[in-house]
Amino acid sequence: MGAKDNRMNTTTEALDNILHIKFNSWIDRFIDHINKERVVEEDWLRQRFNLGTINFGISNATQPLIALATFLVAVKWVGHDVTLGKGVAGL
């Protein structure tokens, strides 16, 4: 959020001083400064999105893998018989 605050402060400063900026022809300088702040904010947003995607993938892939591992252990190593009745009861 710090990146967004920096960009918003720069944008607010430009809007507050628009008459001075236009009078002194500083428009390009302020636009470049705002765009630099926007790039920083986009990088933070991209990192946040990527971490959220990884977290979502891991949390949704873990449960089926644990269920499969539990089933394989119960059938292969412990030696439980899996019948149709036990399978339906497990659901």
DRENVEX-794954 format. One record per atom (N, C-alpha, C): residue in three letters; atom name; z negated, x negated, y negated; residue number from 1. Coordinates in steps of 0.02 Angstrom, whole numbers, plus 32768, in hexadecimal, padded with zeros to 4 digits. Layout:
N
+------+------+------+------+------+-----+
! code ! site !   c3 !   c1 !   c2 ! pos !
+------+------+------+------+------+-----+
!  Ala !   CA !    Z !    X !    Y ! NUM !
...
+------+------+------+------+------+-----+
//
This chain:
91
+------+------+------+------+------+-----+
! code ! site !   c3 !   c1 !   c2 ! pos !
+------+------+------+------+------+-----+
!  Met !    N ! 8000 ! 7FD8 ! 803B !   1 !
!  Met !   CA ! 8000 ! 8000 ! 8000 !   1 !
!  Met !    C ! 8000 ! 7FD5 ! 7FC1 !   1 !
!  Gly !    N ! 7FEC ! 7F98 ! 7FC8 !   2 !
!  Gly !   CA ! 7FEC ! 7F6C ! 7F8E !   2 !
!  Gly !    C ! 8032 ! 7F60 ! 7F73 !   2 !
!  Ala !    N ! 8063 ! 7F5B ! 7FA1 !   3 !
!  Ala !   CA ! 80A8 ! 7F51 ! 7F8C !   3 !
!  Ala !    C ! 80C1 ! 7F8D ! 7F65 !   3 !
!  Lys !    N ! 80AF ! 7FC9 ! 7F7C !   4 !
!  Lys !   CA ! 80C4 ! 8006 ! 7F59 !   4 !
!  Lys !    C ! 80A4 ! 8009 ! 7F15 !   4 !
!  Asp !    N ! 8064 ! 7FF6 ! 7F10 !   5 !
!  Asp !   CA ! 8041 ! 7FF7 ! 7ED0 !   5 !
!  Asp !    C ! 8062 ! 7FC7 ! 7E9E !   5 !
!  Asn !    N ! 8075 ! 7F8C ! 7EB6 !   6 !
!  Asn !   CA ! 8096 ! 7F5B ! 7E8A !   6 !
!  Asn !    C ! 80D8 ! 7F77 ! 7E70 !   6 !
!  Arg !    N ! 80FF ! 7F96 ! 7E9C !   7 !
!  Arg !   CA ! 813F ! 7FB1 ! 7E87 !   7 !
!  Arg !    C ! 8135 ! 7FEB ! 7E56 !   7 !
!  Met !    N ! 8105 ! 8016 ! 7E64 !   8 !
!  Met !   CA ! 80F8 ! 804E ! 7E37 !   8 !
!  Met !    C ! 80DE ! 8037 ! 7DF3 !   8 !
!  Asn !    N ! 80B5 ! 8003 ! 7DF2 !   9 !
!  Asn !   CA ! 809D ! 7FE8 ! 7DB2 !   9 !
!  Asn !    C ! 80D7 ! 7FCC ! 7D89 !   9 !
!  Thr !    N ! 8105 ! 7FAA ! 7DAA !  10 !
!  Thr !   CA ! 813F ! 7F8E ! 7D87 !  10 !
!  Thr !    C ! 816C ! 7FC6 ! 7D6D !  10 !
!  Thr !    N ! 8176 ! 7FFA ! 7D96 !  11 !
!  Thr !   CA ! 819F ! 8032 ! 7D81 !  11 !
!  Thr !    C ! 817F ! 8057 ! 7D47 !  11 !
!  Thr !    N ! 813D ! 8061 ! 7D4B !  12 !
!  Thr !   CA ! 8119 ! 8083 ! 7D14 !  12 !
!  Thr !    C ! 811C ! 805A ! 7CD4 !  12 !
!  Glu !    N ! 8116 ! 8019 ! 7CDB !  13 !
!  Glu !   CA ! 811B ! 7FED ! 7CA0 !  13 !
!  Glu !    C ! 8160 ! 7FF3 ! 7C80 !  13 !
!  Ala !    N ! 8194 ! 7FF5 ! 7CA9 !  14 !
!  Ala !   CA ! 81D8 ! 7FFB ! 7C8F !  14 !
!  Ala !    C ! 81E2 ! 803E ! 7C6C !  14 !
!  Leu !    N ! 81C7 ! 8074 ! 7C89 !  15 !
!  Leu !   CA ! 81CF ! 80B6 ! 7C6B !  15 !
!  Leu !    C ! 81A6 ! 80BD ! 7C2A !  15 !
!  Asp !    N ! 816C ! 809E ! 7C29 !  16 !
!  Asp !   CA ! 8142 ! 80A2 ! 7BED !  16 !
!  Asp !    C ! 8161 ! 807C ! 7BB3 !  16 !
!  Asn !    N ! 8184 ! 8047 ! 7BC2 !  17 !
!  Asn !   CA ! 81A0 ! 801C ! 7B8D !  17 !
!  Asn !    C ! 81EC ! 8020 ! 7B8A !  17 !
!  Ile !    N ! 8208 ! 805A ! 7B9A !  18 !
!  Ile !   CA ! 8250 ! 8060 ! 7BA0 !  18 !
!  Ile !    C ! 8274 ! 8052 ! 7B5D !  18 !
!  Leu !    N ! 8256 ! 8065 ! 7B26 !  19 !
!  Leu !   CA ! 8276 ! 8059 ! 7AE5 !  19 !
!  Leu !    C ! 827B ! 800E ! 7AD6 !  19 !
!  His !    N ! 8246 ! 7FE9 ! 7AE4 !  20 !
!  His !   CA ! 8247 ! 7FA1 ! 7AD9 !  20 !
!  His !    C ! 8278 ! 7F7E ! 7B08 !  20 !
!  Ile !    N ! 827A ! 7F96 ! 7B46 !  21 !
!  Ile !   CA ! 82A6 ! 7F77 ! 7B78 !  21 !
!  Ile !    C ! 82EF ! 7F81 ! 7B64 !  21 !
!  Lys !    N ! 8300 ! 7FBD ! 7B50 !  22 !
!  Lys !   CA ! 8346 ! 7FCA ! 7B3C !  22 !
!  Lys !    C ! 8357 ! 7FA7 ! 7AFA !  22 !
!  Phe !    N ! 8328 ! 7FA5 ! 7ACC !  23 !
!  Phe !   CA ! 8335 ! 7F85 ! 7A8C !  23 !
!  Phe !    C ! 8342 ! 7F3B ! 7A94 !  23 !
!  Asn !    N ! 831D ! 7F1B ! 7AC1 !  24 !
!  Asn !   CA ! 8324 ! 7ED2 ! 7ACC !  24 !
!  Asn !    C ! 8352 ! 7EC1 ! 7B05 !  24 !
!  Ser !    N ! 8373 ! 7EF1 ! 7B21 !  25 !
!  Ser !   CA ! 83A3 ! 7EE7 ! 7B59 !  25 !
!  Ser !    C ! 8383 ! 7EC5 ! 7B95 !  25 !
!  Trp !    N ! 8348 ! 7EDC ! 7BA8 !  26 !
!  Trp !   CA ! 8324 ! 7EC1 ! 7BE2 !  26 !
!  Trp !    C ! 832D ! 7EEC ! 7C20 !  26 !
!  Ile !    N ! 835D ! 7F18 ! 7C20 !  27 !
!  Ile !   CA ! 8365 ! 7F48 ! 7C56 !  27 !
!  Ile !    C ! 8371 ! 7F24 ! 7C98 !  27 !
!  Asp !    N ! 839F ! 7EF4 ! 7C98 !  28 !
!  Asp !   CA ! 83AF ! 7ED1 ! 7CD7 !  28 !
!  Asp !    C ! 8373 ! 7EAB ! 7CF2 !  28 !
!  Arg !    N ! 834B ! 7E8E ! 7CC7 !  29 !
!  Arg !   CA ! 8310 ! 7E69 ! 7CDD !  29 !
!  Arg !    C ! 82DE ! 7E98 ! 7D00 !  29 !
!  Phe !    N ! 82D3 ! 7ED2 ! 7CE1 !  30 !
!  Phe !   CA ! 82A3 ! 7F01 ! 7CFF !  30 !
!  Phe !    C ! 82BF ! 7F1F ! 7D40 !  30 !
!  Ile !    N ! 82FF ! 7F2D ! 7D43 !  31 !
!  Ile !   CA ! 831C ! 7F47 ! 7D80 !  31 !
!  Ile !    C ! 8317 ! 7F13 ! 7DB8 !  31 !
!  Asp !    N ! 8324 ! 7ED4 ! 7DA9 !  32 !
!  Asp !   CA ! 831D ! 7EA0 ! 7DDC !  32 !
!  Asp !    C ! 82D5 ! 7E9A ! 7DF3 !  32 !
!  His !    N ! 82A6 ! 7E9F ! 7DC5 !  33 !
!  His !   CA ! 825F ! 7E99 ! 7DD6 !  33 !
!  His !    C ! 824A ! 7ED4 ! 7E03 !  33 !
!  Ile !    N ! 825F ! 7F10 ! 7DF1 !  34 !
!  Ile !   CA ! 824F ! 7F4B ! 7E19 !  34 !
!  Ile !    C ! 826F ! 7F46 ! 7E5E !  34 !
!  Asn !    N ! 82AC ! 7F2E ! 7E63 !  35 !
!  Asn !   CA ! 82CE ! 7F27 ! 7EA4 !  35 !
!  Asn !    C ! 82AC ! 7EF3 ! 7ED0 !  35 !
!  Lys !    N ! 8292 ! 7EBD ! 7EB2 !  36 !
!  Lys !   CA ! 826D ! 7E8C ! 7ED9 !  36 !
!  Lys !    C ! 822D ! 7EAB ! 7EF6 !  36 !
!  Glu !    N ! 820B ! 7ED2 ! 7ECE !  37 !
!  Glu !   CA ! 81CF ! 7EF5 ! 7EE6 !  37 !
!  Glu !    C ! 81E1 ! 7F27 ! 7F1D !  37 !
!  Arg !    N ! 821A ! 7F48 ! 7F16 !  38 !
!  Arg !   CA ! 8230 ! 7F78 ! 7F48 !  38 !
!  Arg !    C ! 823F ! 7F56 ! 7F8B !  38 !
!  Val !    N ! 825C ! 7F1B ! 7F88 !  39 !
!  Val !   CA ! 826B ! 7EF6 ! 7FC6 !  39 !
!  Val !    C ! 822A ! 7EE5 ! 7FEB !  39 !
!  Val !    N ! 81F7 ! 7ED0 ! 7FC5 !  40 !
!  Val !   CA ! 81B7 ! 7EC0 ! 7FE3 !  40 !
!  Val !    C ! 8199 ! 7EFF ! 8003 !  40 !
!  Glu !    N ! 819D ! 7F37 ! 7FE0 !  41 !
!  Glu !   CA ! 8182 ! 7F75 ! 7FFB !  41 !
!  Glu !    C ! 81A8 ! 7F8B ! 803A !  41 !
!  Glu !    N ! 81E9 ! 7F83 ! 803B !  42 !
!  Glu !   CA ! 8211 ! 7F96 ! 8076 !  42 !
!  Glu !    C ! 81FF ! 7F6A ! 80B1 !  42 !
!  Asp !    N ! 81F2 ! 7F2A ! 80A6 !  43 !
!  Asp !   CA ! 81DD ! 7EFE ! 80DD !  43 !
!  Asp !    C ! 819C ! 7F16 ! 80FC !  43 !
!  Trp !    N ! 816C ! 7F29 ! 80D2 !  44 !
!  Trp !   CA ! 812C ! 7F42 ! 80EC !  44 !
!  Trp !    C ! 8136 ! 7F83 ! 8113 !  44 !
!  Leu !    N ! 8160 ! 7FAF ! 80F8 !  45 !
!  Leu !   CA ! 816D ! 7FEE ! 811B !  45 !
!  Leu !    C ! 8190 ! 7FE3 ! 815E !  45 !
!  Arg !    N ! 81BE ! 7FB3 ! 815F !  46 !
!  Arg !   CA ! 81E1 ! 7FA3 ! 819E !  46 !
!  Arg !    C ! 81B0 ! 7F86 ! 81D2 !  46 !
!  Gln !    N ! 8183 ! 7F5B ! 81BD !  47 !
!  Gln !   CA ! 8151 ! 7F3F ! 81EB !  47 !
!  Gln !    C ! 8123 ! 7F76 ! 8205 !  47 !
!  Arg !    N ! 810F ! 7FA3 ! 81D9 !  48 !
!  Arg !   CA ! 80E3 ! 7FDA ! 81EE !  48 !
!  Arg !    C ! 8107 ! 8007 ! 8220 !  48 !
!  Phe !    N ! 8147 ! 8016 ! 8214 !  49 !
!  Phe !   CA ! 816D ! 8040 ! 8242 !  49 !
!  Phe !    C ! 8174 ! 801E ! 8286 !  49 !
!  Asn !    N ! 8184 ! 7FDD ! 8286 !  50 !
!  Asn !   CA ! 818C ! 7FB9 ! 82C4 !  50 !
!  Asn !    C ! 814C ! 7FB7 ! 82ED !  50 !
!  Leu !    N ! 8113 ! 7FAB ! 82CC !  51 !
!  Leu !   CA ! 80D3 ! 7FAC ! 82F0 !  51 !
!  Leu !    C ! 80C3 ! 7FF1 ! 830B !  51 !
!  Gly !    N ! 80D2 ! 8024 ! 82E5 !  52 !
!  Gly !   CA ! 80C8 ! 8068 ! 82FD !  52 !
!  Gly !    C ! 80F2 ! 8078 ! 8339 !  52 !
!  Thr !    N ! 8130 ! 8061 ! 8339 !  53 !
!  Thr !   CA ! 815D ! 806C ! 8372 !  53 !
!  Thr !    C ! 8144 ! 8048 ! 83B0 !  53 !
!  Ile !    N ! 812E ! 800B ! 83A8 !  54 !
!  Ile !   CA ! 8114 ! 7FE5 ! 83E1 !  54 !
!  Ile !    C ! 80D5 ! 8006 ! 83FC !  54 !
!  Asn !    N ! 80A9 ! 801C ! 83D0 !  55 !
!  Asn !   CA ! 806C ! 803E ! 83E5 !  55 !
!  Asn !    C ! 807D ! 807F ! 840A !  55 !
!  Phe !    N ! 80AC ! 80A5 ! 83F2 !  56 !
!  Phe !   CA ! 80C1 ! 80E3 ! 8412 !  56 !
!  Phe !    C ! 80DD ! 80D5 ! 8458 !  56 !
!  Gly !    N ! 8107 ! 80A2 ! 845D !  57 !
!  Gly !   CA ! 8125 ! 8091 ! 849D !  57 !
!  Gly !    C ! 80F1 ! 807B ! 84D0 !  57 !
!  Ile !    N ! 80C4 ! 8051 ! 84BB !  58 !
!  Ile !   CA ! 8090 ! 8038 ! 84E9 !  58 !
!  Ile !    C ! 8062 ! 8071 ! 84FF !  58 !
!  Ser !    N ! 804D ! 809B ! 84D0 !  59 !
!  Ser !   CA ! 801F ! 80D0 ! 84E2 !  59 !
!  Ser !    C ! 803F ! 8104 ! 8510 !  59 !
!  Asn !    N ! 8080 ! 8110 ! 8509 !  60 !
!  Asn !   CA ! 80A1 ! 8140 ! 8534 !  60 !
!  Asn !    C ! 80B8 ! 8123 ! 8576 !  60 !
!  Ala !    N ! 80C0 ! 80E2 ! 857A !  61 !
!  Ala !   CA ! 80D5 ! 80C3 ! 85B9 !  61 !
!  Ala !    C ! 809A ! 80B2 ! 85E6 !  61 !
!  Thr !    N ! 805F ! 80AC ! 85C9 !  62 !
!  Thr !   CA ! 8024 ! 8096 ! 85F0 !  62 !
!  Thr !    C ! 800D ! 80CB ! 8622 !  62 !
!  Gln !    N ! 800B ! 8109 ! 860E !  63 !
!  Gln !   CA ! 7FF1 ! 813E ! 8639 !  63 !
!  Gln !    C ! 8019 ! 8147 ! 8679 !  63 !
!  Pro !    N ! 805C ! 814C ! 8676 !  64 !
!  Pro !   CA ! 8081 ! 8152 ! 86B5 !  64 !
!  Pro !    C ! 807B ! 8114 ! 86E1 !  64 !
!  Leu !    N ! 8077 ! 80D9 ! 86C3 !  65 !
!  Leu !   CA ! 8070 ! 809C ! 86EB !  65 !
!  Leu !    C ! 802D ! 809A ! 870F !  65 !
!  Ile !    N ! 7FF9 ! 80B0 ! 86EE !  66 !
!  Ile !   CA ! 7FB7 ! 80B1 ! 870E !  66 !
!  Ile !    C ! 7FB6 ! 80E5 ! 8747 !  66 !
!  Ala !    N ! 7FD5 ! 811F ! 873C !  67 !
!  Ala !   CA ! 7FD9 ! 8152 ! 8770 !  67 !
!  Ala !    C ! 8000 ! 8138 ! 87AC !  67 !
!  Leu !    N ! 8037 ! 8116 ! 87A1 !  68 !
!  Leu !   CA ! 805F ! 80FA ! 87D7 !  68 !
!  Leu !    C ! 8038 ! 80C4 ! 87FD !  68 !
!  Ala !    N ! 8016 ! 8099 ! 87D8 !  69 !
!  Ala !   CA ! 7FEF ! 8065 ! 87F9 !  69 !
!  Ala !    C ! 7FB7 ! 8083 ! 8823 !  69 !
!  Thr !    N ! 7F96 ! 80B6 ! 880A !  70 !
!  Thr !   CA ! 7F60 ! 80D7 ! 882F !  70 !
!  Thr !    C ! 7F7B ! 80F6 ! 886F !  70 !
!  Phe !    N ! 7FB5 ! 8117 ! 886A !  71 !
!  Phe !   CA ! 7FD4 ! 8136 ! 88A4 !  71 !
!  Phe !    C ! 7FE6 ! 8101 ! 88D8 !  71 !
!  Leu !    N ! 8004 ! 80CB ! 88C2 !  72 !
!  Leu !   CA ! 8018 ! 8096 ! 88F2 !  72 !
!  Leu !    C ! 7FDC ! 8077 ! 8914 !  72 !
!  Val !    N ! 7FA7 ! 806C ! 88EF !  73 !
!  Val !   CA ! 7F6A ! 8050 ! 890D !  73 !
!  Val !    C ! 7F4D ! 8080 ! 8940 !  73 !
!  Ala !    N ! 7F4B ! 80C0 ! 892F !  74 !
!  Ala !   CA ! 7F2F ! 80F2 ! 895D !  74 !
!  Ala !    C ! 7F58 ! 80F8 ! 899C !  74 !
!  Val !    N ! 7F99 ! 80F3 ! 8997 !  75 !
!  Val !   CA ! 7FC4 ! 80FD ! 89D2 !  75 !
!  Val !    C ! 7FCA ! 80BD ! 89FB !  75 !
!  Lys !    N ! 7FD8 ! 8085 ! 89DA !  76 !
!  Lys !   CA ! 7FE8 ! 8047 ! 89FE !  76 !
!  Lys !    C ! 7FA9 ! 8023 ! 8A18 !  76 !
!  Trp !    N ! 7F78 ! 8018 ! 89EC !  77 !
!  Trp !   CA ! 7F41 ! 7FED ! 8A00 !  77 !
!  Trp !    C ! 7F05 ! 8013 ! 8A1B !  77 !
!  Val !    N ! 7EF6 ! 804D ! 89FF !  78 !
!  Val !   CA ! 7EBD ! 8072 ! 8A17 !  78 !
!  Val !    C ! 7ECF ! 809A ! 8A56 !  78 !
!  Gly !    N ! 7F0D ! 80AF ! 8A5A !  79 !
!  Gly !   CA ! 7F25 ! 80D0 ! 8A96 !  79 !
!  Gly !    C ! 7F1E ! 811B ! 8A96 !  79 !
!  His !    N ! 7F19 ! 813A ! 8A5C !  80 !
!  His !   CA ! 7F16 ! 8183 ! 8A5A !  80 !
!  His !    C ! 7F5A ! 81A1 ! 8A6D !  80 !
!  Asp !    N ! 7F58 ! 81D7 ! 8A93 !  81 !
!  Asp !   CA ! 7F95 ! 81FA ! 8AA4 !  81 !
!  Asp !    C ! 7FA5 ! 822C ! 8A6C !  81 !
!  Val !    N ! 7FE2 ! 822D ! 8A58 !  82 !
!  Val !   CA ! 7FF7 ! 825B ! 8A25 !  82 !
!  Val !    C ! 801F ! 8293 ! 8A46 !  82 !
!  Thr !    N ! 8002 ! 82CD ! 8A46 !  83 !
!  Thr !   CA ! 8025 ! 8307 ! 8A61 !  83 !
!  Thr !    C ! 8038 ! 8335 ! 8A28 !  83 !
!  Leu !    N ! 8060 ! 8368 ! 8A39 !  84 !
!  Leu !   CA ! 8075 ! 8397 ! 8A05 !  84 !
!  Leu !    C ! 803A ! 83BB ! 89E6 !  84 !
!  Gly !    N ! 800A ! 83CE ! 8A0D !  85 !
!  Gly !   CA ! 7FCF ! 83F0 ! 89F3 !  85 !
!  Gly !    C ! 7FA7 ! 83C5 ! 89C3 !  85 !
!  Lys !    N ! 7F9E ! 8386 ! 89D6 !  86 !
!  Lys !   CA ! 7F78 ! 8359 ! 89AA !  86 !
!  Lys !    C ! 7F9F ! 834A ! 896A !  86 !
!  Gly !    N ! 7FE1 ! 8345 ! 8970 !  87 !
!  Gly !   CA ! 800A ! 8338 ! 8935 !  87 !
!  Gly !    C ! 8008 ! 8371 ! 8903 !  87 !
!  Val !    N ! 800C ! 83AF ! 891D !  88 !
!  Val !   CA ! 8009 ! 83E9 ! 88F0 !  88 !
!  Val !    C ! 7FC3 ! 83F0 ! 88D3 !  88 !
!  Ala !    N ! 7F8F ! 83E2 ! 88FB !  89 !
!  Ala !   CA ! 7F4A ! 83E6 ! 88E1 !  89 !
!  Ala !    C ! 7F3E ! 83B2 ! 88AC !  89 !
!  Gly !    N ! 7F5F ! 837A ! 88B0 !  90 !
!  Gly !   CA ! 7F57 ! 8346 ! 887D !  90 !
!  Gly !    C ! 7F77 ! 8356 ! 883B !  90 !
!  Leu !    N ! 7FA6 ! 8384 ! 883C !  91 !
!  Leu !   CA ! 7FC7 ! 8398 ! 87FE !  91 !
!  Leu !    C ! 7F98 ! 83C3 ! 87D5 !  91 !
+------+------+------+------+------+-----+
//
